[in-house]
Amino acid sequence: MASGFVVLACLLSWLQRTGGQCQFCGDLDTVPSGYSEYLYAPSQAHIENPERGFMYEIDTKSSSHTPLSRPSAPYGDATKPVMLGHIQQLAPVFSDYADVIAVMNSGFIGTWGEWYYTTHFGDPQFRDWSAPGNIRGYPPEMFVERADILEALLAAVPSHIQVQLRYPWQKRVMYLDETPVSREDAYNRTLKGRTGHLNDAFLASDTDMGTIIDPNVDYPYLNAETRYLAQGGECNQVSTNPPGRSECPTATSEMAYFHYDFLNRAYRQDVIDLWILGGCYGDIHRNLGYRFLLERSVIPDRVAKGGRFCFRLELRNTGWSTPFNEKTMAFYLRDAAGTLYRAVIPDIEVRDWQTEVGPIVIEGTLGIPESFPDGVYEVLLGMYNPRRSWDSNQYILFANSDVPEFQTGFNNLGHILTVSSDTSSTGTECSVFSSISAPALSSYNRVWECTLECASTSATSA
């Protein structure tokens, strides 16, 4: 059954309204009788949330493994048929682990899997810049060959998973499309809408060692693409051309502009040391990816069985990006014995909640079924990976004081709701609360204590 609610993004005047048979309660900006208003304080805590932040690389190697690390021919990468065979072999593995794969690096082609030093897909040392029709010295058929590998990967991984490329200009060439990805491309999971970005030489030089070809083209292109697509990477050297590019002012500016979701914490330490000494490491740790801050809620004090649970939530994203994978948002009611009831808020698209949107207001209506037990309930909010709703580690915690429950994964709104049959029922056709098993408790602290790395940090933001 349909549920009625409104999603407002005030700064951009974004309004989404659905209703169906579920009667919308009306504007709850002004607190009506029988409702309570709660205001929430921000937290400076370094909260560990899924699919964002600093990542650590973990290698698995066979006993006969020879690394592809040669920057001169022959590079040692496999032929196209061998790569396609390997991708086909990996497809069942991708499917088995679809619920925990956040994003895939394209890899495969060339030294370090960076699609540059390659024997079979266009050797960069033998480019012909003068040949008619060549693209940056490569014959067009080489991009067809590369596109075949990319499309094989996109076909092998489940359709909700993105595959990241090193070079944005190669994406434009392979798809024969100069325009950035649209919201429709991303959410409809087109091939273009599933091809994200991974900069393996972030802040290394004025071009990030060839990642950027023309800043006037690539910068706005990446800014638009990464509103909807994953952007990650690592640093591989301290920039000397120009000097200072790897330091805090440029680093934080470009992470925000390109909506960085994650970076490799293990590489390179000399660049990361610049951020520690420059006092921005703490801000980077907090702001990579999304960071949702709950500001206000308006919730009823009492609802009759068979009645409507009307609510208003006001949030803000202070991170540099949004979740690049879909999330489900739901209210939970929990009694004193720990029994849990959930009602999913339909049609919420957290991937639209970019920092640029500004304040996010959600008003909606859910239903309390006639069979719901009388009693008092804590009101909780959950945002989670719909493929792992049983895993509290996959729940998003808000950047607030006294709101996140770090073991359960829920956000406690601090409100007590009474459900009884002694008030007049209004009836409801809304999505209703139903009993569920609680997610497995987290075995992690989920708050990182920034000590040495943040010793030089002066001013930070929530």
N, C-alpha and C positions, 0 to 999 in steps of 0.2 A: 504494500500500500504506500502511496506517496506521502511525503512529509513536507510541511511548509516551513520555509525559512528564508531569510534574506542574508546575502553576503555583500558587504559594503567595503570598498577600498576608498576611503574618503579623499585622499590626495588626488587620485586620478578619476574620481567620480565613477568608479566601477560598481555597477549594481547588477546582481544576479538574483532573480526571484523565481521560486517554484512553489506550487501549491497543491494541485490535484485536489483530492477530497479532504486533505488535512487543512483545517482552518487555521490561518495565520493569526497569532495573538495580537499583532500590532506593535507599534514602536515602544520599546522598553527603555528608551533613553532616560525618560523621567520615571523614577521608581514608583510603581503603583502600590496601593495598599495590598498587604499580604505577600510582598516580595522584599527581599533584602539585597542591598548593594554591598559589594566587596571591592576594595582597592588593594592592589598587590605591589609590593616593593621589589625592585630589581635586585639581582645578585651579581656580584663580580666573580662568582665561582667558575672554575674551568670545568664545565660539565661535559662529560664524554657521551656524545650522541652518535647514532649510527650514520655511516656513509658521509662523514665529514671529518675535518681536522688533519692532524699529522698522522701519517700511516708509516708502519715499519715493514720493510721488505723482508720476506722470508723465502729463502731459496730451497728448492728440492732438486738434487742432481743425482744422476746415475753414476755408477763407479767408473764408467768409460766415457763420461761426459767431457767434451772439449768445448770451451766457451767460444762464442762468436765475438771476438774482440779485436779483429784485425782491421785497421783502417786503410789497408792497401790490398790490391787484388793478388791472388784469389781470396775472396772473403770467407768462403766456406758455407754460405747459406744454401739451403736446399733448392731443388728445381720446383717449378710450379706443380707438376703432378705429385711429387712427394708431399708438398705442403697441403695440397687439396686432400690427399689421403690421410694425413695427420689430422686435419680439421674434421674430416668425416669420422675418424676414430674417437675424437674428443667429444663429438656431439652428445652421446649418451651421458657422459660425465657432466657436461654443462646442464643437461636436463635434470640429472639427479640432484644437483646442487643449485638449482635455479633460485631457491629461496634465500640463499646466502651470498650469491654473487651480486655485488653492487654494480659493477661495470667491468668491461673487458678492455684490455689494451690490445690493439691490432697485432703487434708483434710480428713474428714469422719472417718478414722480409728484411734481410740485411743484418749487418753487425748491430748488436744490442737490440735487434728488432725495431730499429728506428726508421726503416724505409729509405735509407740513404746509401750506405756502402753495401752494394749488392751485386752479385755476379750475374744474376738471371733476370733482373727487372730494371736494367739500365744502370750501367757502371758510371758513377759520377766523374771518374777520371777520363772517360772517353766520350764526353758530351760534344755534340756538334752544334755550336751556337749559330752557325751561319746557314744550316740546312733549312730550306723553306718548309714551313709547317711544324718544325720542331717547337716544343714547349719547354722553355728554359733548358734547351740543349738536348732534350729527350725526344725521340720519335713518338708520335701520338699512340702507336700501338703498345708502347710500354705502359701507358696509363690504363689501357684496356686490360692488360695482364694484371696490373695491380688491383684494378676494380674487381676482377674475378676473385682474387683472394679476399678482399674486403667483403664482397657479397656472400662468399662462401661462409665466412665467419658469422655474418649477420644471420644467415640461414641456420647455422649450427647452434647458436645460442638462442634461448627462448626469446620471444618477440618483445618482452618488456625490458630486456637488457640492452644497453648501449655498448657500442664498440668505439674506442677512442683512437684518433689519428694524431700523428706528430705534426704534420704540416697542413695548416688550413688551406693553403693555395692548392694542394693536391686534391683536397675534397672538392673544391670548385671545379677543377679540371675533370675529375672522374665522374662527377654527376652532371657535367656540362651545364652548370647552374651557378651564376654569380651572386644570387640573392641569398641572404641569410635564411636559416630555417624559420618557419612560422610556428605559431602555437599549434595550428592544426596539423602540421607535419609531425611535430613532436608527440602530440597526444594520440594521433592516429597511427603512430609507429611506422611511418614510411621509412625507407632505407636512409634517406637524407635526414629524417627526424630521429634516427637512432645512431647517427655517426657523430660522436662527441670529440673532445680535444684533450691531448696530453702533451704538454710542453716539457721535453726532457732537458732543455737548456734554459730554463727560466732565469732571466736577469743576467745571462752570461755575457752578453754583448749588446750592441745597438740593434742587432737583428735576432738576438737569442740563437746565435749560430745557425742562421738560415731558416728558423721557424717563421720569422716575419720577412716578407719580401718587400712590401710597400706599406709603411705604417698608415698612410692615408686610406688604404683599402683594407688592410688586414685588421687594424685596430677596431674600427666601427663594425666590421664583419664579425669578429670574435665577441665583441661586446653584445651584439644582438643575438648571436648563436647561443652564447652561454647563459642567456636568460632562461633557456629551456633544456640545454644539454650540459652534460658533465664536463668540468674543466679541472684537470689535475696536472701534476708534474713533479719535477725535481730540479734542483740547481746543480750544475756540474763544474762551475768555476766562479771565482770572483771576477767581475767585469773590470777590464782595464780600458775598454773602448765602448762607451766612455767610462772614465773613472767615476766611482760612486753610484753606478747604476744598481749594484747589488744591495745597497744600503737601505735603511728604513724608509725614507721618504718615497723613493720610487717603488720599493717592494710593496708597501701597504697600498699605495695608490693603484698599482696595476692589479694587485690581488682583488681589490674592490671593483675596478673597472671591468675586469674579465671574469668576475663572479667565481673566484677560485673555491672549489669544494674541498680539495685535499692536496697535500704535498708529502713527499717522501722525507721523513724525519732523519733518515740515516745518511742522506747525501744532499749537498756536501756540507760537512761540519764547518768549514771555514766561512761559508756564506751564512749559515745559521748563527755562528758566533758574532757576525756583524749585527744581526738583529738583537742578540742578547745584549751586546755592548751598547747598541743604539737605543735600547729601551722599548723596542716594539714587539719583542717576542710574545709577551703576554697578550697583547692585542691580536696578534696573528693567531695565536692558539685559540682565543675565544671566537674570533670572527670568521675563520675559514668555514665555508658552508653556511648553513642557516643557524640562527640563534633566536628562538621565539620567546618573547617576553609577554606574559599575561599582565594586562593593566587593570582591567575592571570586569566584573561579572554582575548580572542581575538575575536572581534565581528565586522561584517561589518558596515560601516557607512550608506550605501544605498543599498537597494535591489529593483529590479524591480518587479512589479506585475507579477506573474507567474514564478518568479525566485527562486534562492536557498539562504537560510539563513544558512551560514556555520559558525561554531563556535569552539572555544577551551576553555575548562575550566580546571583549575588546582586547586585541593583541597587536603586537608589532614585531617585525623581523629586523633585528639589529645586526645580523650577520651579512656576509658579502654575497650569499647565494641563497638558493632554496633547495629543498630536497629534489634530486633529479629523478627519483623513482616515486611512483604513486604511494600515497599513504591513506589510511583510513582514520577518521576521527570519530570518537564515540564518547557518550556520557556513560558513567557507571554509577550504580547505587550499591553501597556496601553496608550490611547490617553489622551488629555488634559481634556476631559469630563469624564474620568474614564471608558470609554468603554474598555472591556478586551477581548483579544484574546489569545487562548492557543494552543500550540503544544506539545504533549507528546513526550519525548525522549524514544523510545522503547528499551526494553531489558536491561535497567539499573538495576543492582542488588546491591542496597546499602548494603545489608547484607554481601556482600563480602569485604566491605571496613574496615577491621580490622586495628587497629593501626599498626600492624606488616607489613602491605602491603606497607606502606610508601606513597610517592606521588601518587596521583590519577589524571590521565589525561584523559579527555573525549573530543574527537573531533567528530563532527557530522554534519549532513546536515538535515535541515528542509525546508519546502516549504512555499512560500507566494502565495496564490491562485490568479488567474486572477481577481477575483471579490473583492479583498481586497481594502479597501478605501485608497486613497492617504492621506498622512499625516506624522506627526512625532510622534514617540512612545517611551516611556520609555521601557527599556528591563529589565524584572524581571525573577527571577528563583523561582520555588516552588518545595518543596518535601513534600509529604503528604500521609496520610492514604487513599488509593483509595476508601474505603467504607464511608469516610466522607470528600469528596472533597469540600463540602460546608461549612466546619467548620474550620476557620482559626486557632483555637486552636490546631488543629491536623497537622499543617504545621511546618516543621522543620526550625528553624532560624539558620543562620550561626554565628559563633563566631568571628564576625568582627565589626570594628567601621564603622558606617555610611552605613551599608549594610542592616541589618534586619529592616523590617517595622513591628513593634510589634503589630499593630492593624490588618493589613491585612494578616500577616503570610508570606508575600513574602520577598525575598531577592532582593534588588534593586542593579543592577550591575553598576549603574551610567552612563549608555550609552543611547544616543538618536539615534534611527534608523529612517531614512527617507525611506518611501515606495512611489514609484511613477512609472509612466509608461514612464518616459522620458529617461530611460536607457535601454540598450539592454537586453532583457529577455533571459535567458539560458534554460528555461523550467525545469520542475521538476516533478518527480514521487514520491516525498518524502511525508512523513506525513506533513500535512499542518496546519497552524493556522486557528482556527475557533472561532467565537464569543461565549463567555460563560458569565453566571452571576457571579459576584464577590462573593467569600466566605463571610459569615457573619463575621463582624468585631469582634475581640476579646474583651471581657469585662474585661480582665486581663492585668496587666502591663507586665507580662512575663519576667521581670528582677527582681531578688531578690537582695535586698541590704544587703550585708553581713557586719554587723557592729560589734556587740559584739562577735559573733562567730569567726570572722576573726581578732580580735584585736591582737592575738598572732602570726598571720601568717607573716612570714618573706619574703620568696621568693615563688612565684607561677609561673605557666606556663599557656599559653593560652589554 
